[in-house]
């Protein structure tokens, strides 16, 4: 009969996490990001110290110190994404603002279906010292704390009010984080007094456990129906989502598209599952889509979604597909597979693609290869066009310059602003050469995300594109990356404000207001020295006067062991698809029905025309 070991609840949690393994023999959670406060320093902090420097774990379980709870979690999420959800990280905070700082990151994880373990300190379970410092009191419910904010944005929430609750809570947490269908963030709200309470734990609880990522096979009836639909299609088109990458189905997608000559279009999360050089890769789909991809999707009689949640950017707010097009959706979760009235094939992407391909036999479609070639030629011309004398380069110019010096080991990373659409439209990655957080489009993800991605993929060159607006929101993990000697390259494009939303504001009938600094209610225009700011945190920072200087600095950065920040001024006037015929698609952004001048009335009339094209399926 197994014996017991006496540990505090915090010690038991950390020891248990240290023996949860992947099928490849790595820890599923290789370490934890931590900022300590009164809600976690005495209990969990002591346990983490013992795990890293003492004998609590057989091998050290590391704790990493960041600068902000939200950005620590962003680094953790970029790591999980970079590992295709085969590993994840934990983040701990104190109660109060430390915990609520993590809510945004948890929402990002939820939307993007990424695993994250949040261990948030909570108030006293015994309530003896209530109200404690930072406690949020509900006048009508004594069980509520600030951590209840996590409930809408995590897949699993549990408040630990007794040590022995961990015996069930911890396995439940890992079960969610390793489930291909329900994968997402978990919050264990850990009452601070319970962290320090001792309990006699079964020794068997700390036996190593291997977590396997299941591959659900398709239902036979669903498989027959979907294969039949593809076999009868004259103009099928695939939309490749992030689920292809999380399944490890890149080779299966390539084989399927090649064998059956079906064009592949991409979402932000699915881009680079198939290298841009592949002849069946027609580029980005939707609002920020290529002319070739959107023409194919508009003319398709069958759209095949693989591992995508069919977000509005992908579907052109449900107006991209033709009225008679049918939709098939291959997804591990029935919720996503049934969107837009799709015929569902609930299964792992790798397994499903192989099974459908076998059913199709020698079936081959006839894609418009000339349209793909014409699109790529237009992209080349757009990105390599000369910058007019005295003018600032556009985002397309910057992308073209960076692309020219990128290698097969380079990964383009971004999250919010103009650059995500520009990169999805114009960047031509090798396989795996693209990392975008666009499910939540969270400004401030970029710097921390670059650090997390480099930790996940140390052999790759991380090229972090960030606008000045996003940089101003969250940049402090540069200091962490310098301290830990984590190398990546930041291309900071300065268009003096929120250029992306400024263009959207005007495109929906408004006038420039409160986006670019020039249109804000301020007494003086800012004179922000981004080079000096980044250098003050220890990064190598430099301003590139032109595109040639930008390329030279990217090459030079490869010899350093710290982050490099390259600042380049860009124009705020041009969007990513400007001048590219057929690029992009309508996006449903509500326009005021009344009360404005002629430009607003014109914008509303255009809105009504476009909205009438939207498919009203579920």
C-alpha positions as a printed NumPy array, in Angstrom:
array([[  0.   ,   0.   ,   0.   ],
       [  1.311,   3.404,  -0.983],
       [  2.518,   5.698,   1.778],
       [  2.038,   9.413,   2.223],
       [  4.24 ,  12.482,   2.216],
       [  3.49 ,  15.64 ,   4.212],
       [  3.728,  18.812,   2.147],
       [  2.026,  22.151,   1.973],
       [ -0.576,  22.536,  -0.757],
       [  1.777,  24.812,  -2.704],
       [  4.637,  22.327,  -2.428],
       [  2.365,  19.524,  -3.602],
       [  1.188,  21.554,  -6.59 ],
       [  4.72 ,  22.344,  -7.757],
       [  5.99 ,  18.806,  -7.17 ],
       [  3.062,  17.393,  -9.157],
       [  3.618,  19.791, -12.055],
       [  7.255,  18.719, -12.191],
       [  6.338,  15.121, -13.132],
       [  3.702,  15.769, -15.821],
       [  5.392,  14.656, -19.027],
       [  4.894,  14.76 , -22.789],
       [  5.148,  11.704, -25.018],
       [  8.558,  13.014, -26.116],
       [  9.876,  12.872, -22.55 ],
       [  9.772,  16.59 , -21.741],
       [  7.884,  18.279, -18.937],
       [  4.524,  19.415, -20.251],
       [  4.993,  22.547, -18.136],
       [  8.752,  23.231, -18.181],
       [  8.569,  26.137, -15.727],
       [  6.578,  29.034, -14.333],
       [  6.568,  32.807, -14.755],
       [  6.116,  34.603, -11.454],
       [  5.685,  38.019,  -9.944],
       [  5.257,  37.672,  -6.199],
       [  2.977,  39.602,  -3.886],
       [  1.456,  38.975,  -0.502],
       [ -1.007,  36.516,  -2.064],
       [  1.596,  34.044,  -3.344],
       [  5.069,  34.846,  -1.992],
       [  4.941,  32.956,   1.318],
       [  3.13 ,  29.85 ,   0.122],
       [  3.807,  29.298,  -3.551],
       [  6.994,  31.388,  -3.519],
       [  8.607,  29.148,  -0.904],
       [  7.578,  26.041,  -2.849],
       [  9.006,  27.384,  -6.102],
       [ 12.292,  28.248,  -4.411],
       [ 12.531,  24.718,  -3.072],
       [ 11.667,  23.314,  -6.498],
       [ 14.415,  25.303,  -8.21 ],
       [ 17.166,  25.148,  -5.591],
       [ 16.103,  22.471,  -3.114],
       [ 14.932,  18.89 ,  -3.172],
       [ 11.206,  19.318,  -3.772],
       [ 11.591,  18.12 ,  -7.378],
       [ 14.056,  15.513,  -8.649],
       [ 15.325,  17.98 , -11.241],
       [ 15.048,  21.774, -10.877],
       [ 11.69 ,  23.274, -11.789],
       [ 12.567,  26.835, -12.877],
       [ 10.853,  30.105, -11.979],
       [ 11.249,  33.066, -14.324],
       [ 10.726,  36.668, -13.286],
       [  9.009,  39.006, -15.743],
       [  7.968,  42.656, -15.615],
       [  4.181,  42.475, -15.964],
       [  1.726,  39.656, -15.354],
       [ -0.032,  40.106, -18.681],
       [  3.14 ,  40.084, -20.751],
       [  4.585,  37.136, -18.825],
       [  1.476,  35.241, -19.865],
       [  1.862,  36.457, -23.451],
       [  5.358,  34.983, -23.474],
       [  3.928,  31.729, -22.128],
       [  1.278,  31.679, -24.841],
       [  3.752,  32.36 , -27.641],
       [  5.799,  29.464, -26.266],
       [  2.757,  27.166, -26.341],
       [  1.881,  28.275, -29.868],
       [  5.493,  27.815, -30.952],
       [  5.394,  24.275, -29.552],
       [  2.114,  23.572, -31.358],
       [  0.427,  23.081, -27.952],
       [  2.674,  20.109, -27.124],
       [  3.986,  22.073, -24.125],
       [  2.68 ,  24.998, -22.096],
       [  3.789,  27.269, -19.27 ],
       [  2.342,  28.367, -15.947],
       [  2.019,  31.926, -14.628],
       [  1.42 ,  32.941, -11.024],
       [  0.31 ,  36.235,  -9.562],
       [ -0.745,  37.67 ,  -6.236],
       [ -4.343,  38.723,  -5.585],
       [ -5.819,  42.007,  -6.804],
       [ -4.154,  43.807,  -9.734],
       [ -1.643,  41.007, -10.235],
       [ -4.479,  38.607, -10.911],
       [ -6.634,  40.945, -12.979],
       [ -3.601,  41.81 , -15.128],
       [ -3.799,  38.195, -16.292],
       [ -7.421,  38.355, -17.43 ],
       [ -6.516,  39.851, -20.821],
       [ -3.942,  37.133, -21.449],
       [ -6.433,  34.452, -20.416],
       [ -8.941,  35.852, -22.919],
       [ -6.256,  35.791, -25.603],
       [ -5.564,  32.138, -24.792],
       [ -9.273,  31.292, -24.815],
       [ -9.9  ,  32.858, -28.229],
       [ -6.79 ,  31.286, -29.743],
       [ -7.368,  27.846, -28.16 ],
       [ -3.974,  27.917, -26.427],
       [ -3.033,  26.168, -23.162],
       [ -2.066,  28.322, -20.183],
       [ -2.037,  27.521, -16.477],
       [ -2.911,  30.579, -14.386],
       [ -2.228,  30.145, -10.659],
       [ -3.716,  33.288,  -9.183],
       [ -3.423,  34.024,  -5.495],
       [ -6.753,  34.548,  -3.771],
       [ -8.126,  35.864,  -0.482],
       [ -8.131,  33.802,   2.714],
       [-10.383,  30.739,   2.612],
       [-10.856,  31.04 ,   6.379],
       [-11.845,  34.715,   5.949],
       [-10.272,  35.537,   9.298],
       [ -8.441,  38.731,   8.237],
       [-11.05 ,  39.959,   5.717],
       [-10.841,  42.351,   4.041],
       [ -7.178,  41.849,   3.194],
       [ -5.095,  44.24 ,   1.134],
       [ -6.355,  44.371,  -2.489],
       [ -9.449,  42.312,  -1.736],
       [-12.462,  43.034,  -3.928],
       [-15.549,  42.796,  -1.733],
       [-18.95 ,  41.915,  -3.119],
       [-21.635,  43.443,  -0.909],
       [-24.09 ,  40.639,  -1.708],
       [-21.921,  37.532,  -2.187],
       [-19.234,  36.529,   0.273],
       [-17.755,  33.925,  -2.083],
       [-16.778,  36.408,  -4.82 ],
       [-13.223,  37.622,  -5.332],
       [-11.414,  39.436,  -8.132],
       [-10.53 ,  36.045,  -9.604],
       [-14.128,  35.491, -10.614],
       [-13.228,  37.758, -13.529],
       [-11.501,  34.717, -15.029],
       [-14.667,  32.639, -15.342],
       [-15.773,  33.903, -18.809],
       [-12.26 ,  33.687, -20.296],
       [-10.931,  30.299, -19.183],
       [-11.908,  26.75 , -20.121],
       [-11.69 ,  25.531, -16.54 ],
       [-11.892,  27.489, -13.289],
       [-11.417,  26.124,  -9.786],
       [-11.04 ,  27.883,  -6.449],
       [ -8.772,  25.894,  -4.118],
       [-10.15 ,  26.291,  -0.593],
       [ -8.782,  23.011,   0.835],
       [ -5.395,  21.375,   0.119],
       [ -6.894,  18.001,  -0.855],
       [ -8.908,  19.637,  -3.651],
       [ -5.698,  19.626,  -5.678],
       [ -5.983,  15.833,  -5.978],
       [ -8.778,  16.359,  -8.494],
       [ -8.211,  19.958,  -9.64 ],
       [ -4.703,  19.465, -11.019],
       [ -5.52 ,  16.455, -13.247],
       [ -8.609,  18.271, -14.483],
       [ -6.48 ,  21.284, -15.387],
       [ -3.996,  19.247, -17.419],
       [ -6.797,  17.293, -19.043],
       [ -8.219,  20.544, -20.429],
       [ -4.839,  21.861, -21.53 ],
       [ -4.019,  18.671, -23.46 ],
       [ -7.454,  18.178, -25.012],
       [ -7.315,  19.022, -28.753],
       [-10.974,  20.069, -28.763],
       [-11.308,  21.949, -25.461],
       [ -7.728,  23.205, -25.217],
       [ -7.453,  26.582, -23.559],
       [ -6.499,  28.428, -20.392],
       [ -7.102,  27.156, -16.872],
       [ -7.328,  29.264, -13.719],
       [ -6.623,  27.717, -10.347],
       [ -7.609,  30.404,  -7.856],
       [ -5.368,  29.466,  -4.927],
       [ -6.412,  30.897,  -1.556],
       [ -3.303,  32.239,   0.093],
       [ -3.808,  30.569,   3.465],
       [ -4.486,  27.213,   1.779],
       [ -1.183,  27.463,  -0.105],
       [  0.607,  27.207,   3.259],
       [ -1.549,  24.448,   4.795],
       [ -0.007,  20.977,   5.157],
       [ -1.638,  17.7  ,   4.112],
       [ -0.603,  14.056,   3.977],
       [ -0.481,  13.383,   0.245],
       [ -0.522,   9.899,  -1.312],
       [  2.93 ,   9.197,  -2.722],
       [  1.287,   7.782,  -5.838],
       [ -0.018,  11.265,  -6.633],
       [  3.555,  12.262,  -7.513],
       [  4.271,   9.394,  -9.871],
       [  5.261,  10.655, -13.347],
       [  2.407,  10.8  , -15.836],
       [  2.604,  11.044, -19.616],
       [ -0.057,  13.17 , -21.324],
       [ -0.872,  12.065, -24.869],
       [ -2.636,  14.357, -27.339],
       [ -5.46 ,  12.297, -28.768],
       [ -6.302,  12.154, -32.466],
       [-10.064,  11.644, -32.795],
       [-11.01 ,   9.678, -35.912],
       [-13.963,  10.754, -38.057],
       [-17.413,   9.271, -37.762],
       [-17.985,   6.879, -40.669],
       [-21.217,   8.549, -41.787],
       [-19.735,  12.049, -41.645],
       [-16.684,  10.854, -43.562],
       [-18.782,   9.359, -46.365],
       [-20.866,  12.515, -46.665],
       [-17.897,  14.88 , -46.768],
       [-15.859,  12.742, -49.17 ],
       [-18.869,  12.564, -51.457],
       [-19.28 ,  16.329, -51.409],
       [-15.635,  16.846, -52.347],
       [-15.803,  14.238, -55.099],
       [-18.782,  16.037, -56.679],
       [-17.234,  19.507, -56.406],
       [-16.001,  21.252, -59.529],
       [-14.317,  24.182, -57.773],
       [-13.333,  23.188, -54.216],
       [-11.106,  25.449, -52.104],
       [ -9.472,  24.73 , -48.733],
       [ -9.227,  27.228, -45.876],
       [ -6.286,  26.219, -43.689],
       [ -6.568,  27.22 , -40.019],
       [ -4.372,  26.901, -36.969],
       [ -5.785,  23.462, -36.22 ],
       [ -3.661,  22.108, -39.063],
       [ -0.508,  23.178, -37.219],
       [ -1.72 ,  22.029, -33.783],
       [ -2.545,  18.632, -35.282],
       [  0.882,  18.388, -36.902],
       [ -1.014,  17.924, -40.176],
       [  1.199,  20.102, -42.391],
       [  2.473,  17.127, -44.405],
       [ -1.039,  15.682, -44.665],
       [ -2.363,  19.003, -45.997],
       [  0.467,  19.246, -48.521],
       [ -0.149,  15.682, -49.708],
       [ -3.918,  16.249, -49.935],
       [ -3.634,  19.522, -51.867],
       [ -0.979,  18.133, -54.207],
       [ -2.744,  14.85 , -54.942],
       [ -6.151,  16.407, -55.564],
       [ -5.004,  19.793, -56.919],
       [ -7.213,  21.753, -54.519],
       [ -6.149,  25.36 , -53.796],
       [ -5.247,  26.184, -50.208],
       [ -6.091,  29.564, -48.698],
       [ -4.931,  30.658, -45.269],
       [ -6.129,  32.192, -42.026],
       [ -3.775,  34.138, -39.778],
       [ -3.324,  31.086, -37.535],
       [ -2.919,  28.665, -40.454],
       [ -0.474,  30.694, -42.544],
       [  2.83 ,  28.863, -43.13 ],
       [  1.346,  25.399, -42.519],
       [  1.974,  25.192, -46.256],
       [  4.985,  27.109, -47.538],
       [  4.117,  30.012, -49.831],
       [  6.285,  28.411, -52.511],
       [  3.919,  25.426, -52.787],
       [  1.986,  25.657, -56.073],
       [ -1.351,  25.055, -54.322],
       [ -0.875,  27.895, -51.81 ],
       [ -3.094,  30.715, -53.086],
       [ -2.394,  32.953, -50.082],
       [ -4.489,  34.738, -47.494],
       [ -8.274,  34.462, -47.315],
       [-10.821,  37.142, -46.483],
       [-10.677,  40.763, -45.404],
       [ -6.884,  40.791, -45.619],
       [ -6.848,  38.24 , -48.44 ],
       [ -5.064,  37.89 , -51.746],
       [ -6.748,  38.394, -55.109],
       [ -6.075,  34.761, -56.014],
       [ -7.441,  33.321, -52.769],
       [-10.541,  35.503, -52.622],
       [-11.372,  34.955, -56.29 ],
       [-11.148,  31.207, -55.745],
       [-13.298,  31.361, -52.605],
       [-15.906,  33.598, -54.248],
       [-16.221,  31.178, -57.18 ],
       [-16.006,  27.983, -55.123],
       [-18.873,  25.538, -55.108],
       [-17.379,  23.869, -52.024],
       [-15.336,  25.521, -49.275],
       [-13.407,  23.068, -47.07 ],
       [-12.403,  24.528, -43.701],
       [ -9.658,  22.584, -41.949],
       [ -8.928,  23.509, -38.338],
       [-10.436,  26.99 , -38.557],
       [-13.057,  28.71 , -36.419],
       [-14.147,  30.787, -39.444],
       [-13.671,  34.207, -37.89 ],
       [-15.125,  37.238, -39.681],
       [-11.78 ,  38.253, -41.192],
       [-11.574,  34.834, -42.855],
       [-15.104,  34.831, -44.259],
       [-15.3  ,  38.509, -45.191],
       [-17.974,  38.89 , -42.527],
       [-19.858,  35.984, -44.171],
       [-20.01 ,  37.8  , -47.518],
       [-17.01 ,  36.208, -49.266],
       [-18.464,  32.854, -50.303],
       [-20.946,  32.645, -53.15 ],
       [-24.657,  32.186, -52.303],
       [-24.675,  28.648, -53.704],
       [-21.391,  27.504, -52.178],
       [-21.565,  24.632, -49.73 ],
       [-19.298,  24.498, -46.703],
       [-17.511,  21.578, -45.058],
       [-15.669,  22.051, -41.764],
       [-13.087,  19.627, -40.381],
       [-12.469,  20.382, -36.712],
       [-11.85 ,  18.57 , -33.44 ],
       [-14.675,  20.485, -31.753],
       [-18.266,  20.185, -32.905],
       [-18.907,  23.812, -31.939],
       [-16.431,  25.075, -34.522],
       [-17.241,  22.396, -37.08 ],
       [-20.927,  23.412, -37.248],
       [-20.394,  27.153, -37.78 ],
       [-21.951,  28.862, -40.802],
       [-24.228,  25.871, -41.377],
       [-21.277,  23.725, -42.405],
       [-21.447,  19.977, -42.898],
       [-19.293,  18.812, -39.994],
       [-16.457,  16.331, -39.946],
       [-15.478,  16.22 , -36.285],
       [-11.985,  14.753, -36.262],
       [ -8.28 ,  15.424, -36.032],
       [ -7.066,  17.257, -39.141],
       [ -4.257,  14.831, -39.938],
       [ -6.488,  11.769, -39.638],
       [ -9.393,  13.38 , -41.484],
       [ -7.349,  14.587, -44.462],
       [ -5.814,  11.152, -44.947],
       [ -9.203,   9.452, -44.68 ],
       [-10.938,  11.822, -47.115],
       [ -8.025,  11.541, -49.552],
       [ -8.288,   7.763, -49.56 ],
       [-11.993,   8.013, -50.36 ],
       [-11.339,  10.466, -53.209],
       [ -8.91 ,   8.187, -55.028],
       [ -7.742,   9.84 , -58.258],
       [-10.044,  12.872, -57.985],
       [ -8.372,  16.118, -59.076],
       [ -9.718,  19.662, -59.341],
       [ -8.581,  22.24 , -61.892],
       [ -7.342,  25.33 , -60.037],
       [ -6.522,  28.63 , -61.733],
       [ -2.742,  28.474, -61.437],
       [ -2.373,  31.607, -63.559],
       [ -4.268,  33.645, -60.959],
       [ -1.824,  32.539, -58.267],
       [  1.18 ,  33.477, -60.424],
       [ -0.316,  36.871, -61.266],
       [ -0.953,  37.568, -57.57 ],
       [  2.592,  36.715, -56.517],
       [  3.966,  38.924, -59.299],
       [  1.793,  41.8  , -58.069],
       [  3.041,  41.282, -54.503],
       [  6.635,  41.326, -55.691],
       [  6.068,  44.581, -57.551],
       [  4.25 ,  46.16 , -54.607],
       [  6.914,  45.263, -52.046],
       [  9.854,  46.202, -54.249],
       [  8.43 ,  49.441, -55.664],
       [ 10.802,  52.387, -55.183],
       [ 10.069,  54.833, -52.419],
       [  9.216,  58.234, -53.868],
       [ 11.789,  60.933, -53.276],
       [ 11.2  ,  62.574, -49.908],
       [  8.489,  60.062, -48.969],
       [  8.426,  57.577, -46.142],
       [  8.265,  53.855, -46.924],
       [  4.986,  51.993, -46.558],
       [  4.494,  48.812, -44.57 ],
       [  4.69 ,  46.934, -47.868],
       [  8.119,  48.435, -48.521],
       [  9.291,  47.369, -45.063],
       [  7.958,  43.842, -45.561],
       [  9.653,  43.585, -48.939],
       [ 12.973,  44.725, -47.508],
       [ 12.811,  42.298, -44.58 ],
       [ 11.658,  39.447, -46.83 ],
       [ 14.711,  39.964, -49.035],
       [ 17.114,  39.247, -46.152],
       [ 15.002,  36.597, -44.398],
       [ 16.003,  32.938, -44.521],
       [ 14.158,  29.646, -44.239],
       [ 14.89 ,  29.85 , -40.493],
       [ 13.114,  33.22 , -40.125],
       [  9.72 ,  33.558, -38.439],
       [  7.663,  36.734, -38.836],
       [  5.744,  37.559, -35.635],
       [  3.096,  40.224, -35.066],
       [ -0.239,  40.822, -33.342],
       [ -2.131,  44.075, -33.917],
       [ -2.412,  47.18 , -36.048],
       [ -1.723,  47.447, -39.773],
       [  1.064,  44.915, -39.917],
       [ -0.994,  41.737, -39.316],
       [ -3.069,  42.37 , -42.432],
       [ -0.022,  43.446, -44.396],
       [  1.986,  40.407, -43.374],
       [ -0.859,  37.973, -44.027],
       [ -1.279,  39.526, -47.453],
       [  2.354,  40.031, -48.453],
       [  4.752,  37.91 , -46.373],
       [  5.893,  34.747, -48.153],
       [  7.026,  32.348, -45.424],
       [  8.789,  29.046, -45.496],
       [  7.023,  26.225, -43.7  ],
       [  6.485,  27.326, -40.085],
       [  7.792,  30.815, -40.791],
       [  4.809,  32.792, -39.496],
       [  3.483,  33.476, -35.992],
       [  0.491,  35.772, -35.618],
       [ -1.765,  36.489, -32.646],
       [ -4.859,  37.707, -34.416],
       [ -7.639,  35.849, -32.674],
       [ -7.671,  38.516, -29.955],
       [ -5.559,  41.036, -31.915],
       [ -3.985,  42.061, -28.639],
       [ -1.804,  45.147, -28.756],
       [  1.232,  44.607, -26.56 ],
       [  1.643,  40.904, -27.339],
       [  4.536,  41.399, -29.728],
       [  7.648,  41.925, -27.574],
       [  6.709,  39.303, -24.993],
       [  5.516,  36.994, -27.747],
       [  8.852,  37.231, -29.531],
       [ 10.604,  36.237, -26.326],
       [  8.285,  33.269, -25.776],
       [  8.576,  32.108, -29.386],
       [ 12.369,  32.232, -29.249],
       [ 12.26 ,  30.073, -26.106],
       [ 10.053,  27.597, -27.971],
       [ 12.094,  27.591, -31.186],
       [ 15.661,  28.603, -30.305],
       [ 17.061,  27.586, -33.698],
       [ 14.837,  30.004, -35.615],
       [ 15.321,  33.727, -36.22 ],
       [ 12.379,  35.638, -34.733],
       [ 11.535,  38.835, -36.61 ],
       [  9.082,  40.788, -34.464],
       [  7.071,  43.423, -36.346],
       [  5.505,  45.983, -34.003],
       [  3.959,  49.402, -34.544],
       [  4.705,  52.378, -32.334],
       [  1.217,  52.181, -30.776],
       [  1.608,  48.543, -29.765],
       [  5.151,  49.145, -28.544],
       [  3.94 ,  51.91 , -26.242],
       [  1.362,  49.575, -24.683],
       [  3.786,  46.869, -23.549],
       [  7.526,  46.814, -24.047],
       [  9.002,  45.987, -20.641],
       [  9.776,  42.337, -21.381],
       [ 12.657,  43.658, -23.467],
       [ 14.427,  43.991, -20.126],
       [ 13.624,  40.366, -19.296],
       [ 14.944,  39.193, -22.656],
       [ 18.161,  41.152, -22.107],
       [ 18.616,  39.65 , -18.624],
       [ 18.046,  36.14 , -19.93 ],
       [ 20.024,  36.688, -23.144],
       [ 17.117,  35.807, -25.43 ],
       [ 17.847,  37.054, -28.933],
       [ 15.228,  38.32 , -31.374],
       [ 14.923,  41.258, -33.743],
       [ 12.242,  43.937, -33.424],
       [ 11.255,  45.963, -36.488],
       [  9.481,  48.952, -34.928],
       [  7.502,  50.869, -37.571],
       [  6.69 ,  54.381, -36.416],
       [  3.685,  55.967, -38.128],
       [  3.06 ,  58.349, -35.211],
       [ -0.113,  56.872, -33.828],
       [ -2.745,  54.257, -34.585],
       [ -2.484,  54.304, -38.38 ],
       [ -4.602,  51.2  , -38.954],
       [ -7.646,  52.462, -37.062],
       [ -7.159,  55.927, -38.555],
       [ -7.692,  54.434, -42.027],
       [-10.675,  52.388, -40.818],
       [-12.173,  55.509, -39.257],
       [-12.038,  57.313, -42.582],
       [-13.156,  54.251, -44.53 ],
       [-16.375,  54.106, -42.504],
       [-17.246,  57.744, -43.154],
       [-15.496,  59.367, -40.224],
       [-12.803,  62.012, -40.103],
       [ -9.322,  61.591, -38.577],
       [ -9.805,  61.897, -34.824],
       [ -7.92 ,  60.63 , -31.747],
       [ -5.834,  58.012, -33.593],
       [ -2.777,  59.712, -35.049],
       [ -1.09 ,  62.014, -32.565],
       [ -1.658,  64.882, -35.016],
       [ -5.434,  64.444, -34.57 ],
       [ -5.489,  64.109, -30.766],
       [ -6.439,  66.676, -28.159],
       [ -2.953,  67.406, -26.829],
       [ -0.961,  70.491, -26.064],
       [  2.226,  69.315, -27.756],
       [  3.105,  66.642, -30.279],
       [  5.142,  63.851, -28.653],
       [  8.834,  63.491, -29.34 ],
       [  9.366,  59.851, -28.36 ],
       [ 12.889,  58.527, -28.789],
       [ 12.229,  54.818, -29.26 ],
       [ 15.907,  54.072, -29.746],
       [ 16.867,  55.635, -26.422],
       [ 13.945,  53.921, -24.705],
       [ 14.83 ,  50.434, -25.919],
       [ 18.517,  51.008, -25.204],
       [ 17.689,  52.044, -21.636],
       [ 16.444,  48.495, -21.015],
       [ 19.666,  47.013, -22.339],
       [ 18.623,  46.138, -25.886],
       [ 20.741,  47.083, -28.868],
       [ 18.713,  49.84 , -30.518],
       [ 19.215,  51.81 , -33.695],
       [ 17.231,  53.941, -36.144],
       [ 17.271,  52.912, -39.79 ],
       [ 17.204,  55.897, -42.115],
       [ 16.129,  53.845, -45.123],
       [ 15.33 ,  50.302, -46.24 ],
       [ 18.938,  49.432, -47.038],
       [ 19.955,  50.395, -43.509],
       [ 17.094,  48.274, -42.154],
       [ 18.382,  45.243, -44.038],
       [ 21.938,  45.803, -42.828],
       [ 20.809,  46.037, -39.22 ],
       [ 18.767,  42.814, -39.471],
       [ 21.859,  40.983, -40.701],
       [ 24.008,  42.5  , -37.953],
       [ 21.509,  41.457, -35.275],
       [ 22.223,  37.796, -35.976],
       [ 25.59 ,  38.1  , -34.264],
       [ 24.203,  39.384, -30.939],
       [ 22.889,  37.489, -27.916],
       [ 20.382,  40.183, -26.873],
       [ 17.301,  41.68 , -28.542],
       [ 17.867,  44.186, -31.322],
       [ 15.336,  46.998, -31.871],
       [ 15.39 ,  48.686, -35.278],
       [ 13.196,  51.776, -35.58 ],
       [ 12.042,  52.948, -39.008],
       [  9.553,  55.699, -39.793],
       [  6.71 ,  54.736, -42.148],
       [  3.767,  56.473, -43.743],
       [  0.366,  56.291, -42.081],
       [ -1.459,  56.898, -45.347],
       [ -1.229,  53.534, -47.097],
       [ -2.974,  50.302, -46.244],
       [ -1.514,  46.856, -47.008],
       [ -3.626,  46.262, -50.116],
       [ -3.544,  49.743, -51.595],
       [ -2.679,  49.504, -55.286],
       [ -3.119,  45.709, -55.385],
       [ -6.078,  44.946, -57.611],
       [ -8.447,  42.405, -56.082],
       [ -6.777,  42.382, -52.674],
       [ -8.866,  42.448, -49.526],
       [-12.59 ,  42.183, -48.92 ],
       [-15.381,  43.985, -47.105],
       [-15.382,  43.867, -43.303],
       [-18.538,  44.409, -41.277],
       [-17.862,  47.463, -39.088],
       [-21.133,  49.151, -38.179],
       [-21.663,  52.621, -39.662],
       [-24.019,  55.184, -38.046],
       [-27.424,  55.157, -39.725],
       [-28.   ,  58.874, -39.314],
       [-26.654,  62.138, -37.972],
       [-23.631,  62.666, -40.193],
       [-22.545,  64.605, -43.289],
       [-22.603,  63.307, -46.86 ],
       [-19.477,  61.163, -46.448],
       [-21.195,  59.291, -43.613],
       [-24.377,  58.822, -45.646],
       [-22.302,  57.432, -48.519],
       [-20.499,  55.076, -46.152],
       [-23.791,  53.831, -44.744],
       [-25.206,  53.206, -48.224],
       [-22.134,  51.152, -49.075],
       [-22.476,  49.293, -45.786],
       [-26.077,  48.299, -46.548],
       [-25.078,  47.044, -50.001],
       [-22.278,  44.876, -48.628],
       [-24.217,  43.609, -45.621],
       [-26.95 ,  42.313, -47.936],
       [-24.411,  39.832, -49.344],
       [-23.733,  38.164, -46.001],
       [-24.845,  34.551, -45.61 ],
       [-27.272,  34.326, -42.704],
       [-26.497,  30.721, -41.773],
       [-25.829,  29.783, -38.158]])
